[in-house]
């Protein structure tokens, strides 16, 4: 019985760790997108209206 409980606990830890990793990866990607957007906004304030930035 203890062996089975140990195996279940290890499987639980693996599943919990994998889901935590996916959530942190998604959060990291969203933060990178926000930083890029804010950087473009800050750069666009330096140039007059009507100019095109790549």
mmCIF entry with sequence, helices, sheets and N, C-alpha, C, O atoms, coordinates in Angstrom:
data_MODEL
# 
_entry.id   MODEL 
# 
_entity.id                         1 
_entity.type                       polymer 
_entity.pdbx_number_of_molecules   1 
# 
_entity_poly.entity_id                      1 
_entity_poly.type                           'polypeptide(L)' 
_entity_poly.nstd_linkage                   no 
_entity_poly.nstd_monomer                   no 
_entity_poly.pdbx_seq_one_letter_code       
;(UNK)(UNK)(UNK)(UNK)(UNK)(UNK)(UNK)(UNK)(UNK)(UNK)(UNK)(UNK)(UNK)(UNK)(UNK)(UNK)
(UNK)(UNK)(UNK)(UNK)(UNK)(UNK)(UNK)(UNK)(UNK)(UNK)(UNK)(UNK)(UNK)(UNK)(UNK)(UNK)
(UNK)(UNK)(UNK)(UNK)(UNK)(UNK)(UNK)(UNK)(UNK)(UNK)(UNK)(UNK)(UNK)(UNK)(UNK)(UNK)
(UNK)(UNK)(UNK)(UNK)(UNK)(UNK)
;
_entity_poly.pdbx_seq_one_letter_code_can   XXXXXXXXXXXXXXXXXXXXXXXXXXXXXXXXXXXXXXXXXXXXXXXXXXXXXX 
_entity_poly.pdbx_strand_id                 A 
# 
loop_
_entity_poly_seq.entity_id 
_entity_poly_seq.num 
_entity_poly_seq.mon_id 
_entity_poly_seq.hetero 
1 1  UNK n 
1 2  UNK n 
1 3  UNK n 
1 4  UNK n 
1 5  UNK n 
1 6  UNK n 
1 7  UNK n 
1 8  UNK n 
1 9  UNK n 
1 10 UNK n 
1 11 UNK n 
1 12 UNK n 
1 13 UNK n 
1 14 UNK n 
1 15 UNK n 
1 16 UNK n 
1 17 UNK n 
1 18 UNK n 
1 19 UNK n 
1 20 UNK n 
1 21 UNK n 
1 22 UNK n 
1 23 UNK n 
1 24 UNK n 
1 25 UNK n 
1 26 UNK n 
1 27 UNK n 
1 28 UNK n 
1 29 UNK n 
1 30 UNK n 
1 31 UNK n 
1 32 UNK n 
1 33 UNK n 
1 34 UNK n 
1 35 UNK n 
1 36 UNK n 
1 37 UNK n 
1 38 UNK n 
1 39 UNK n 
1 40 UNK n 
1 41 UNK n 
1 42 UNK n 
1 43 UNK n 
1 44 UNK n 
1 45 UNK n 
1 46 UNK n 
1 47 UNK n 
1 48 UNK n 
1 49 UNK n 
1 50 UNK n 
1 51 UNK n 
1 52 UNK n 
1 53 UNK n 
1 54 UNK n 
# 
_struct_asym.id          A 
_struct_asym.entity_id   1 
# 
_struct_conf.conf_type_id            HELX_P 
_struct_conf.id                      HELX_P1 
_struct_conf.pdbx_PDB_helix_id       AA1 
_struct_conf.beg_label_comp_id       UNK 
_struct_conf.beg_label_asym_id       A 
_struct_conf.beg_label_seq_id        2 
_struct_conf.pdbx_beg_PDB_ins_code   ? 
_struct_conf.end_label_comp_id       UNK 
_struct_conf.end_label_asym_id       A 
_struct_conf.end_label_seq_id        46 
_struct_conf.pdbx_end_PDB_ins_code   ? 
_struct_conf.beg_auth_comp_id        UNK 
_struct_conf.beg_auth_asym_id        A 
_struct_conf.beg_auth_seq_id         2 
_struct_conf.end_auth_comp_id        UNK 
_struct_conf.end_auth_asym_id        A 
_struct_conf.end_auth_seq_id         46 
_struct_conf.pdbx_PDB_helix_class    1 
_struct_conf.details                 ? 
_struct_conf.pdbx_PDB_helix_length   45 
# 
_struct_conf_type.id          HELX_P 
_struct_conf_type.criteria    ? 
_struct_conf_type.reference   ? 
# 
loop_
_atom_site.group_PDB 
_atom_site.id 
_atom_site.type_symbol 
_atom_site.label_atom_id 
_atom_site.label_alt_id 
_atom_site.label_comp_id 
_atom_site.label_asym_id 
_atom_site.label_entity_id 
_atom_site.label_seq_id 
_atom_site.pdbx_PDB_ins_code 
_atom_site.Cartn_x 
_atom_site.Cartn_y 
_atom_site.Cartn_z 
_atom_site.occupancy 
_atom_site.B_iso_or_equiv 
_atom_site.pdbx_formal_charge 
_atom_site.auth_seq_id 
_atom_site.auth_comp_id 
_atom_site.auth_asym_id 
_atom_site.auth_atom_id 
_atom_site.pdbx_PDB_model_num 
ATOM 1   N N  . UNK A 1 1  ? 0.825  -1.196 0.000   1.00 0.00 ? 1  UNK A N  1 
ATOM 2   C CA . UNK A 1 1  ? 0.000  0.000  0.000   1.00 0.00 ? 1  UNK A CA 1 
ATOM 3   C C  . UNK A 1 1  ? 0.869  1.259  0.000   1.00 0.00 ? 1  UNK A C  1 
ATOM 4   O O  . UNK A 1 1  ? 0.546  2.230  -0.685  1.00 0.00 ? 1  UNK A O  1 
ATOM 5   N N  . UNK A 1 2  ? 1.946  1.256  0.744   1.00 0.00 ? 2  UNK A N  1 
ATOM 6   C CA . UNK A 1 2  ? 2.815  2.429  0.790   1.00 0.00 ? 2  UNK A CA 1 
ATOM 7   C C  . UNK A 1 2  ? 3.505  2.668  -0.543  1.00 0.00 ? 2  UNK A C  1 
ATOM 8   O O  . UNK A 1 2  ? 3.713  3.811  -0.949  1.00 0.00 ? 2  UNK A O  1 
ATOM 9   N N  . UNK A 1 3  ? 3.855  1.594  -1.213  1.00 0.00 ? 3  UNK A N  1 
ATOM 10  C CA . UNK A 1 3  ? 4.504  1.726  -2.519  1.00 0.00 ? 3  UNK A CA 1 
ATOM 11  C C  . UNK A 1 3  ? 3.555  2.391  -3.513  1.00 0.00 ? 3  UNK A C  1 
ATOM 12  O O  . UNK A 1 3  ? 3.959  3.270  -4.274  1.00 0.00 ? 3  UNK A O  1 
ATOM 13  N N  . UNK A 1 4  ? 2.302  1.969  -3.503  1.00 0.00 ? 4  UNK A N  1 
ATOM 14  C CA . UNK A 1 4  ? 1.300  2.548  -4.403  1.00 0.00 ? 4  UNK A CA 1 
ATOM 15  C C  . UNK A 1 4  ? 1.074  4.023  -4.077  1.00 0.00 ? 4  UNK A C  1 
ATOM 16  O O  . UNK A 1 4  ? 0.941  4.841  -4.987  1.00 0.00 ? 4  UNK A O  1 
ATOM 17  N N  . UNK A 1 5  ? 1.029  4.363  -2.820  1.00 0.00 ? 5  UNK A N  1 
ATOM 18  C CA . UNK A 1 5  ? 0.857  5.756  -2.423  1.00 0.00 ? 5  UNK A CA 1 
ATOM 19  C C  . UNK A 1 5  ? 2.064  6.593  -2.850  1.00 0.00 ? 5  UNK A C  1 
ATOM 20  O O  . UNK A 1 5  ? 1.912  7.744  -3.259  1.00 0.00 ? 5  UNK A O  1 
ATOM 21  N N  . UNK A 1 6  ? 3.246  6.020  -2.756  1.00 0.00 ? 6  UNK A N  1 
ATOM 22  C CA . UNK A 1 6  ? 4.450  6.725  -3.187  1.00 0.00 ? 6  UNK A CA 1 
ATOM 23  C C  . UNK A 1 6  ? 4.443  6.997  -4.674  1.00 0.00 ? 6  UNK A C  1 
ATOM 24  O O  . UNK A 1 6  ? 4.807  8.088  -5.114  1.00 0.00 ? 6  UNK A O  1 
ATOM 25  N N  . UNK A 1 7  ? 4.031  6.015  -5.448  1.00 0.00 ? 7  UNK A N  1 
ATOM 26  C CA . UNK A 1 7  ? 3.951  6.185  -6.900  1.00 0.00 ? 7  UNK A CA 1 
ATOM 27  C C  . UNK A 1 7  ? 2.928  7.260  -7.248  1.00 0.00 ? 7  UNK A C  1 
ATOM 28  O O  . UNK A 1 7  ? 3.186  8.102  -8.108  1.00 0.00 ? 7  UNK A O  1 
ATOM 29  N N  . UNK A 1 8  ? 1.761  7.242  -6.584  1.00 0.00 ? 8  UNK A N  1 
ATOM 30  C CA . UNK A 1 8  ? 0.736  8.258  -6.832  1.00 0.00 ? 8  UNK A CA 1 
ATOM 31  C C  . UNK A 1 8  ? 1.255  9.652  -6.488  1.00 0.00 ? 8  UNK A C  1 
ATOM 32  O O  . UNK A 1 8  ? 0.975  10.616 -7.202  1.00 0.00 ? 8  UNK A O  1 
ATOM 33  N N  . UNK A 1 9  ? 2.007  9.758  -5.403  1.00 0.00 ? 9  UNK A N  1 
ATOM 34  C CA . UNK A 1 9  ? 2.558  11.044 -4.990  1.00 0.00 ? 9  UNK A CA 1 
ATOM 35  C C  . UNK A 1 9  ? 3.561  11.560 -6.022  1.00 0.00 ? 9  UNK A C  1 
ATOM 36  O O  . UNK A 1 9  ? 3.562  12.747 -6.349  1.00 0.00 ? 9  UNK A O  1 
ATOM 37  N N  . UNK A 1 10 ? 4.406  10.679 -6.528  1.00 0.00 ? 10 UNK A N  1 
ATOM 38  C CA . UNK A 1 10 ? 5.385  11.077 -7.543  1.00 0.00 ? 10 UNK A CA 1 
ATOM 39  C C  . UNK A 1 10 ? 4.683  11.523 -8.820  1.00 0.00 ? 10 UNK A C  1 
ATOM 40  O O  . UNK A 1 10 ? 5.082  12.518 -9.427  1.00 0.00 ? 10 UNK A O  1 
ATOM 41  N N  . UNK A 1 11 ? 3.652  10.809 -9.234  1.00 0.00 ? 11 UNK A N  1 
ATOM 42  C CA . UNK A 1 11 ? 2.889  11.186 -10.427 1.00 0.00 ? 11 UNK A CA 1 
ATOM 43  C C  . UNK A 1 11 ? 2.218  12.538 -10.196 1.00 0.00 ? 11 UNK A C  1 
ATOM 44  O O  . UNK A 1 11 ? 2.200  13.383 -11.091 1.00 0.00 ? 11 UNK A O  1 
ATOM 45  N N  . UNK A 1 12 ? 1.670  12.743 -9.007  1.00 0.00 ? 12 UNK A N  1 
ATOM 46  C CA . UNK A 1 12 ? 1.047  14.027 -8.677  1.00 0.00 ? 12 UNK A CA 1 
ATOM 47  C C  . UNK A 1 12 ? 2.069  15.160 -8.767  1.00 0.00 ? 12 UNK A C  1 
ATOM 48  O O  . UNK A 1 12 ? 1.768  16.221 -9.314  1.00 0.00 ? 12 UNK A O  1 
ATOM 49  N N  . UNK A 1 13 ? 3.266  14.945 -8.237  1.00 0.00 ? 13 UNK A N  1 
ATOM 50  C CA . UNK A 1 13 ? 4.297  15.980 -8.285  1.00 0.00 ? 13 UNK A CA 1 
ATOM 51  C C  . UNK A 1 13 ? 4.705  16.298 -9.719  1.00 0.00 ? 13 UNK A C  1 
ATOM 52  O O  . UNK A 1 13 ? 4.934  17.459 -10.060 1.00 0.00 ? 13 UNK A O  1 
ATOM 53  N N  . UNK A 1 14 ? 4.795  15.277 -10.553 1.00 0.00 ? 14 UNK A N  1 
ATOM 54  C CA . UNK A 1 14 ? 5.164  15.493 -11.961 1.00 0.00 ? 14 UNK A CA 1 
ATOM 55  C C  . UNK A 1 14 ? 4.077  16.301 -12.671 1.00 0.00 ? 14 UNK A C  1 
ATOM 56  O O  . UNK A 1 14 ? 4.385  17.253 -13.388 1.00 0.00 ? 14 UNK A O  1 
ATOM 57  N N  . UNK A 1 15 ? 2.817  15.932 -12.479 1.00 0.00 ? 15 UNK A N  1 
ATOM 58  C CA . UNK A 1 15 ? 1.716  16.655 -13.124 1.00 0.00 ? 15 UNK A CA 1 
ATOM 59  C C  . UNK A 1 15 ? 1.642  18.083 -12.607 1.00 0.00 ? 15 UNK A C  1 
ATOM 60  O O  . UNK A 1 15 ? 1.470  19.016 -13.392 1.00 0.00 ? 15 UNK A O  1 
ATOM 61  N N  . UNK A 1 16 ? 1.770  18.266 -11.299 1.00 0.00 ? 16 UNK A N  1 
ATOM 62  C CA . UNK A 1 16 ? 1.721  19.601 -10.709 1.00 0.00 ? 16 UNK A CA 1 
ATOM 63  C C  . UNK A 1 16 ? 2.876  20.460 -11.218 1.00 0.00 ? 16 UNK A C  1 
ATOM 64  O O  . UNK A 1 16 ? 2.674  21.630 -11.541 1.00 0.00 ? 16 UNK A O  1 
ATOM 65  N N  . UNK A 1 17 ? 4.062  19.906 -11.292 1.00 0.00 ? 17 UNK A N  1 
ATOM 66  C CA . UNK A 1 17 ? 5.221  20.639 -11.780 1.00 0.00 ? 17 UNK A CA 1 
ATOM 67  C C  . UNK A 1 17 ? 5.073  21.023 -13.244 1.00 0.00 ? 17 UNK A C  1 
ATOM 68  O O  . UNK A 1 17 ? 5.443  22.132 -13.631 1.00 0.00 ? 17 UNK A O  1 
ATOM 69  N N  . UNK A 1 18 ? 4.545  20.135 -14.053 1.00 0.00 ? 18 UNK A N  1 
ATOM 70  C CA . UNK A 1 18 ? 4.368  20.414 -15.478 1.00 0.00 ? 18 UNK A CA 1 
ATOM 71  C C  . UNK A 1 18 ? 3.351  21.531 -15.694 1.00 0.00 ? 18 UNK A C  1 
ATOM 72  O O  . UNK A 1 18 ? 3.579  22.425 -16.509 1.00 0.00 ? 18 UNK A O  1 
ATOM 73  N N  . UNK A 1 19 ? 2.229  21.488 -14.969 1.00 0.00 ? 19 UNK A N  1 
ATOM 74  C CA . UNK A 1 19 ? 1.233  22.551 -15.118 1.00 0.00 ? 19 UNK A CA 1 
ATOM 75  C C  . UNK A 1 19 ? 1.791  23.882 -14.616 1.00 0.00 ? 19 UNK A C  1 
ATOM 76  O O  . UNK A 1 19 ? 1.535  24.924 -15.219 1.00 0.00 ? 19 UNK A O  1 
ATOM 77  N N  . UNK A 1 20 ? 2.537  23.860 -13.537 1.00 0.00 ? 20 UNK A N  1 
ATOM 78  C CA . UNK A 1 20 ? 3.158  25.081 -13.025 1.00 0.00 ? 20 UNK A CA 1 
ATOM 79  C C  . UNK A 1 20 ? 4.136  25.642 -14.047 1.00 0.00 ? 20 UNK A C  1 
ATOM 80  O O  . UNK A 1 20 ? 4.179  26.854 -14.258 1.00 0.00 ? 20 UNK A O  1 
ATOM 81  N N  . UNK A 1 21 ? 4.918  24.785 -14.680 1.00 0.00 ? 21 UNK A N  1 
ATOM 82  C CA . UNK A 1 21 ? 5.857  25.215 -15.715 1.00 0.00 ? 21 UNK A CA 1 
ATOM 83  C C  . UNK A 1 21 ? 5.124  25.876 -16.883 1.00 0.00 ? 21 UNK A C  1 
ATOM 84  O O  . UNK A 1 21 ? 5.556  26.919 -17.373 1.00 0.00 ? 21 UNK A O  1 
ATOM 85  N N  . UNK A 1 22 ? 4.017  25.277 -17.332 1.00 0.00 ? 22 UNK A N  1 
ATOM 86  C CA . UNK A 1 22 ? 3.264  25.839 -18.452 1.00 0.00 ? 22 UNK A CA 1 
ATOM 87  C C  . UNK A 1 22 ? 2.676  27.198 -18.095 1.00 0.00 ? 22 UNK A C  1 
ATOM 88  O O  . UNK A 1 22 ? 2.679  28.108 -18.924 1.00 0.00 ? 22 UNK A O  1 
ATOM 89  N N  . UNK A 1 23 ? 2.172  27.346 -16.871 1.00 0.00 ? 23 UNK A N  1 
ATOM 90  C CA . UNK A 1 23 ? 1.617  28.637 -16.460 1.00 0.00 ? 23 UNK A CA 1 
ATOM 91  C C  . UNK A 1 23 ? 2.702  29.699 -16.393 1.00 0.00 ? 23 UNK A C  1 
ATOM 92  O O  . UNK A 1 23 ? 2.477  30.832 -16.819 1.00 0.00 ? 23 UNK A O  1 
ATOM 93  N N  . UNK A 1 24 ? 3.866  29.362 -15.873 1.00 0.00 ? 24 UNK A N  1 
ATOM 94  C CA . UNK A 1 24 ? 4.955  30.331 -15.783 1.00 0.00 ? 24 UNK A CA 1 
ATOM 95  C C  . UNK A 1 24 ? 5.472  30.689 -17.175 1.00 0.00 ? 24 UNK A C  1 
ATOM 96  O O  . UNK A 1 24 ? 5.841  31.839 -17.412 1.00 0.00 ? 24 UNK A O  1 
ATOM 97  N N  . UNK A 1 25 ? 5.505  29.731 -18.095 1.00 0.00 ? 25 UNK A N  1 
ATOM 98  C CA . UNK A 1 25 ? 5.939  29.995 -19.462 1.00 0.00 ? 25 UNK A CA 1 
ATOM 99  C C  . UNK A 1 25 ? 4.971  30.952 -20.155 1.00 0.00 ? 25 UNK A C  1 
ATOM 100 O O  . UNK A 1 25 ? 5.401  31.878 -20.843 1.00 0.00 ? 25 UNK A O  1 
ATOM 101 N N  . UNK A 1 26 ? 3.685  30.737 -19.978 1.00 0.00 ? 26 UNK A N  1 
ATOM 102 C CA . UNK A 1 26 ? 2.678  31.619 -20.571 1.00 0.00 ? 26 UNK A CA 1 
ATOM 103 C C  . UNK A 1 26 ? 2.803  33.033 -19.991 1.00 0.00 ? 26 UNK A C  1 
ATOM 104 O O  . UNK A 1 26 ? 2.711  34.020 -20.722 1.00 0.00 ? 26 UNK A O  1 
ATOM 105 N N  . UNK A 1 27 ? 3.011  33.122 -18.693 1.00 0.00 ? 27 UNK A N  1 
ATOM 106 C CA . UNK A 1 27 ? 3.163  34.435 -18.052 1.00 0.00 ? 27 UNK A CA 1 
ATOM 107 C C  . UNK A 1 27 ? 4.416  35.143 -18.576 1.00 0.00 ? 27 UNK A C  1 
ATOM 108 O O  . UNK A 1 27 ? 4.384  36.347 -18.830 1.00 0.00 ? 27 UNK A O  1 
ATOM 109 N N  . UNK A 1 28 ? 5.499  34.417 -18.735 1.00 0.00 ? 28 UNK A N  1 
ATOM 110 C CA . UNK A 1 28 ? 6.742  34.995 -19.248 1.00 0.00 ? 28 UNK A CA 1 
ATOM 111 C C  . UNK A 1 28 ? 6.556  35.521 -20.670 1.00 0.00 ? 28 UNK A C  1 
ATOM 112 O O  . UNK A 1 28 ? 7.016  36.616 -20.991 1.00 0.00 ? 28 UNK A O  1 
ATOM 113 N N  . UNK A 1 29 ? 5.884  34.746 -21.521 1.00 0.00 ? 29 UNK A N  1 
ATOM 114 C CA . UNK A 1 29 ? 5.648  35.168 -22.902 1.00 0.00 ? 29 UNK A CA 1 
ATOM 115 C C  . UNK A 1 29 ? 4.777  36.411 -22.953 1.00 0.00 ? 29 UNK A C  1 
ATOM 116 O O  . UNK A 1 29 ? 5.018  37.298 -23.773 1.00 0.00 ? 29 UNK A O  1 
ATOM 117 N N  . UNK A 1 30 ? 3.762  36.493 -22.086 1.00 0.00 ? 30 UNK A N  1 
ATOM 118 C CA . UNK A 1 30 ? 2.910  37.678 -22.054 1.00 0.00 ? 30 UNK A CA 1 
ATOM 119 C C  . UNK A 1 30 ? 3.686  38.905 -21.594 1.00 0.00 ? 30 UNK A C  1 
ATOM 120 O O  . UNK A 1 30 ? 3.466  40.000 -22.111 1.00 0.00 ? 30 UNK A O  1 
ATOM 121 N N  . UNK A 1 31 ? 4.582  38.742 -20.637 1.00 0.00 ? 31 UNK A N  1 
ATOM 122 C CA . UNK A 1 31 ? 5.394  39.863 -20.171 1.00 0.00 ? 31 UNK A CA 1 
ATOM 123 C C  . UNK A 1 31 ? 6.334  40.354 -21.267 1.00 0.00 ? 31 UNK A C  1 
ATOM 124 O O  . UNK A 1 31 ? 6.550  41.559 -21.401 1.00 0.00 ? 31 UNK A O  1 
ATOM 125 N N  . UNK A 1 32 ? 6.891  39.442 -22.044 1.00 0.00 ? 32 UNK A N  1 
ATOM 126 C CA . UNK A 1 32 ? 7.766  39.831 -23.152 1.00 0.00 ? 32 UNK A CA 1 
ATOM 127 C C  . UNK A 1 32 ? 6.969  40.638 -24.183 1.00 0.00 ? 32 UNK A C  1 
ATOM 128 O O  . UNK A 1 32 ? 7.460  41.650 -24.685 1.00 0.00 ? 32 UNK A O  1 
ATOM 129 N N  . UNK A 1 33 ? 5.747  40.203 -24.503 1.00 0.00 ? 33 UNK A N  1 
ATOM 130 C CA . UNK A 1 33 ? 4.915  40.934 -25.463 1.00 0.00 ? 33 UNK A CA 1 
ATOM 131 C C  . UNK A 1 33 ? 4.597  42.329 -24.944 1.00 0.00 ? 33 UNK A C  1 
ATOM 132 O O  . UNK A 1 33 ? 4.644  43.298 -25.702 1.00 0.00 ? 33 UNK A O  1 
ATOM 133 N N  . UNK A 1 34 ? 4.272  42.440 -23.649 1.00 0.00 ? 34 UNK A N  1 
ATOM 134 C CA . UNK A 1 34 ? 3.974  43.746 -23.065 1.00 0.00 ? 34 UNK A CA 1 
ATOM 135 C C  . UNK A 1 34 ? 5.188  44.657 -23.111 1.00 0.00 ? 34 UNK A C  1 
ATOM 136 O O  . UNK A 1 34 ? 5.057  45.841 -23.420 1.00 0.00 ? 34 UNK A O  1 
ATOM 137 N N  . UNK A 1 35 ? 6.370  44.126 -22.807 1.00 0.00 ? 35 UNK A N  1 
ATOM 138 C CA . UNK A 1 35 ? 7.581  44.940 -22.830 1.00 0.00 ? 35 UNK A CA 1 
ATOM 139 C C  . UNK A 1 35 ? 7.869  45.446 -24.233 1.00 0.00 ? 35 UNK A C  1 
ATOM 140 O O  . UNK A 1 35 ? 8.253  46.604 -24.399 1.00 0.00 ? 35 UNK A O  1 
ATOM 141 N N  . UNK A 1 36 ? 7.693  44.601 -25.250 1.00 0.00 ? 36 UNK A N  1 
ATOM 142 C CA . UNK A 1 36 ? 7.926  45.026 -26.625 1.00 0.00 ? 36 UNK A CA 1 
ATOM 143 C C  . UNK A 1 36 ? 6.940  46.120 -27.022 1.00 0.00 ? 36 UNK A C  1 
ATOM 144 O O  . UNK A 1 36 ? 7.324  47.098 -27.665 1.00 0.00 ? 36 UNK A O  1 
ATOM 145 N N  . UNK A 1 37 ? 5.671  45.961 -26.643 1.00 0.00 ? 37 UNK A N  1 
ATOM 146 C CA . UNK A 1 37 ? 4.661  46.955 -26.970 1.00 0.00 ? 37 UNK A CA 1 
ATOM 147 C C  . UNK A 1 37 ? 4.979  48.282 -26.288 1.00 0.00 ? 37 UNK A C  1 
ATOM 148 O O  . UNK A 1 37 ? 4.902  49.333 -26.924 1.00 0.00 ? 37 UNK A O  1 
ATOM 149 N N  . UNK A 1 38 ? 5.332  48.250 -25.013 1.00 0.00 ? 38 UNK A N  1 
ATOM 150 C CA . UNK A 1 38 ? 5.668  49.482 -24.300 1.00 0.00 ? 38 UNK A CA 1 
ATOM 151 C C  . UNK A 1 38 ? 6.909  50.140 -24.875 1.00 0.00 ? 38 UNK A C  1 
ATOM 152 O O  . UNK A 1 38 ? 6.993  51.367 -24.929 1.00 0.00 ? 38 UNK A O  1 
ATOM 153 N N  . UNK A 1 39 ? 7.869  49.339 -25.303 1.00 0.00 ? 39 UNK A N  1 
ATOM 154 C CA . UNK A 1 39 ? 9.078  49.895 -25.897 1.00 0.00 ? 39 UNK A CA 1 
ATOM 155 C C  . UNK A 1 39 ? 8.737  50.627 -27.201 1.00 0.00 ? 39 UNK A C  1 
ATOM 156 O O  . UNK A 1 39 ? 9.252  51.717 -27.451 1.00 0.00 ? 39 UNK A O  1 
ATOM 157 N N  . UNK A 1 40 ? 7.878  50.037 -28.024 1.00 0.00 ? 40 UNK A N  1 
ATOM 158 C CA . UNK A 1 40 ? 7.464  50.703 -29.259 1.00 0.00 ? 40 UNK A CA 1 
ATOM 159 C C  . UNK A 1 40 ? 6.694  51.981 -28.961 1.00 0.00 ? 40 UNK A C  1 
ATOM 160 O O  . UNK A 1 40 ? 6.852  52.978 -29.664 1.00 0.00 ? 40 UNK A O  1 
ATOM 161 N N  . UNK A 1 41 ? 5.867  51.960 -27.930 1.00 0.00 ? 41 UNK A N  1 
ATOM 162 C CA . UNK A 1 41 ? 5.121  53.157 -27.563 1.00 0.00 ? 41 UNK A CA 1 
ATOM 163 C C  . UNK A 1 41 ? 6.069  54.275 -27.125 1.00 0.00 ? 41 UNK A C  1 
ATOM 164 O O  . UNK A 1 41 ? 5.883  55.429 -27.511 1.00 0.00 ? 41 UNK A O  1 
ATOM 165 N N  . UNK A 1 42 ? 7.071  53.947 -26.331 1.00 0.00 ? 42 UNK A N  1 
ATOM 166 C CA . UNK A 1 42 ? 8.025  54.950 -25.871 1.00 0.00 ? 42 UNK A CA 1 
ATOM 167 C C  . UNK A 1 42 ? 8.838  55.517 -27.036 1.00 0.00 ? 42 UNK A C  1 
ATOM 168 O O  . UNK A 1 42 ? 9.115  56.715 -27.080 1.00 0.00 ? 42 UNK A O  1 
ATOM 169 N N  . UNK A 1 43 ? 9.219  54.649 -27.979 1.00 0.00 ? 43 UNK A N  1 
ATOM 170 C CA . UNK A 1 43 ? 9.978  55.105 -29.140 1.00 0.00 ? 43 UNK A CA 1 
ATOM 171 C C  . UNK A 1 43 ? 9.104  55.999 -30.016 1.00 0.00 ? 43 UNK A C  1 
ATOM 172 O O  . UNK A 1 43 ? 9.580  57.002 -30.549 1.00 0.00 ? 43 UNK A O  1 
ATOM 173 N N  . UNK A 1 44 ? 7.824  55.640 -30.169 1.00 0.00 ? 44 UNK A N  1 
ATOM 174 C CA . UNK A 1 44 ? 6.944  56.426 -31.039 1.00 0.00 ? 44 UNK A CA 1 
ATOM 175 C C  . UNK A 1 44 ? 6.716  57.825 -30.487 1.00 0.00 ? 44 UNK A C  1 
ATOM 176 O O  . UNK A 1 44 ? 6.419  58.740 -31.255 1.00 0.00 ? 44 UNK A O  1 
ATOM 177 N N  . UNK A 1 45 ? 6.845  58.018 -29.185 1.00 0.00 ? 45 UNK A N  1 
ATOM 178 C CA . UNK A 1 45 ? 6.692  59.350 -28.603 1.00 0.00 ? 45 UNK A CA 1 
ATOM 179 C C  . UNK A 1 45 ? 7.853  60.270 -28.977 1.00 0.00 ? 45 UNK A C  1 
ATOM 180 O O  . UNK A 1 45 ? 7.718  61.492 -28.923 1.00 0.00 ? 45 UNK A O  1 
ATOM 181 N N  . UNK A 1 46 ? 8.981  59.695 -29.352 1.00 0.00 ? 46 UNK A N  1 
ATOM 182 C CA . UNK A 1 46 ? 10.147 60.507 -29.690 1.00 0.00 ? 46 UNK A CA 1 
ATOM 183 C C  . UNK A 1 46 ? 10.032 61.145 -31.065 1.00 0.00 ? 46 UNK A C  1 
ATOM 184 O O  . UNK A 1 46 ? 10.656 62.173 -31.329 1.00 0.00 ? 46 UNK A O  1 
ATOM 185 N N  . UNK A 1 47 ? 9.235  60.540 -31.943 1.00 0.00 ? 47 UNK A N  1 
ATOM 186 C CA . UNK A 1 47 ? 9.131  61.011 -33.318 1.00 0.00 ? 47 UNK A CA 1 
ATOM 187 C C  . UNK A 1 47 ? 7.815  61.771 -33.510 1.00 0.00 ? 47 UNK A C  1 
ATOM 188 O O  . UNK A 1 47 ? 6.832  61.483 -32.828 1.00 0.00 ? 47 UNK A O  1 
ATOM 189 N N  . UNK A 1 48 ? 7.790  62.724 -34.418 1.00 0.00 ? 48 UNK A N  1 
ATOM 190 C CA . UNK A 1 48 ? 6.542  63.474 -34.656 1.00 0.00 ? 48 UNK A CA 1 
ATOM 191 C C  . UNK A 1 48 ? 5.465  62.591 -35.280 1.00 0.00 ? 48 UNK A C  1 
ATOM 192 O O  . UNK A 1 48 ? 5.754  61.527 -35.827 1.00 0.00 ? 48 UNK A O  1 
ATOM 193 N N  . UNK A 1 49 ? 4.216  63.054 -35.187 1.00 0.00 ? 49 UNK A N  1 
ATOM 194 C CA . UNK A 1 49 ? 3.101  62.296 -35.745 1.00 0.00 ? 49 UNK A CA 1 
ATOM 195 C C  . UNK A 1 49 ? 3.217  62.206 -37.254 1.00 0.00 ? 49 UNK A C  1 
ATOM 196 O O  . UNK A 1 49 ? 3.691  63.133 -37.910 1.00 0.00 ? 49 UNK A O  1 
ATOM 197 N N  . UNK A 1 50 ? 2.782  61.083 -37.794 1.00 0.00 ? 50 UNK A N  1 
ATOM 198 C CA . UNK A 1 50 ? 2.794  60.892 -39.247 1.00 0.00 ? 50 UNK A CA 1 
ATOM 199 C C  . UNK A 1 50 ? 4.036  60.215 -39.767 1.00 0.00 ? 50 UNK A C  1 
ATOM 200 O O  . UNK A 1 50 ? 4.072  59.843 -40.940 1.00 0.00 ? 50 UNK A O  1 
ATOM 201 N N  . UNK A 1 51 ? 5.062  60.037 -38.948 1.00 0.00 ? 51 UNK A N  1 
ATOM 202 C CA . UNK A 1 51 ? 6.254  59.324 -39.400 1.00 0.00 ? 51 UNK A CA 1 
ATOM 203 C C  . UNK A 1 51 ? 6.034  57.839 -39.234 1.00 0.00 ? 51 UNK A C  1 
ATOM 204 O O  . UNK A 1 51 ? 5.261  57.415 -38.374 1.00 0.00 ? 51 UNK A O  1 
ATOM 205 N N  . UNK A 1 52 ? 6.703  57.048 -40.045 1.00 0.00 ? 52 UNK A N  1 
ATOM 206 C CA . UNK A 1 52 ? 6.510  55.596 -40.021 1.00 0.00 ? 52 UNK A CA 1 
ATOM 207 C C  . UNK A 1 52 ? 7.745  54.943 -39.412 1.00 0.00 ? 52 UNK A C  1 
ATOM 208 O O  . UNK A 1 52 ? 8.877  55.238 -39.797 1.00 0.00 ? 52 UNK A O  1 
ATOM 209 N N  . UNK A 1 53 ? 7.508  54.063 -38.468 1.00 0.00 ? 53 UNK A N  1 
ATOM 210 C CA . UNK A 1 53 ? 8.599  53.323 -37.810 1.00 0.00 ? 53 UNK A CA 1 
ATOM 211 C C  . UNK A 1 53 ? 8.429  51.847 -38.122 1.00 0.00 ? 53 UNK A C  1 
ATOM 212 O O  . UNK A 1 53 ? 7.330  51.309 -37.989 1.00 0.00 ? 53 UNK A O  1 
ATOM 213 N N  . UNK A 1 54 ? 9.484  51.196 -38.528 1.00 0.00 ? 54 UNK A N  1 
ATOM 214 C CA . UNK A 1 54 ? 9.432  49.760 -38.829 1.00 0.00 ? 54 UNK A CA 1 
ATOM 215 C C  . UNK A 1 54 ? 9.296  48.956 -37.582 1.00 0.00 ? 54 UNK A C  1 
ATOM 216 O O  . UNK A 1 54 ? 9.237  47.728 -37.643 1.00 0.00 ? 54 UNK A O  1 
# 
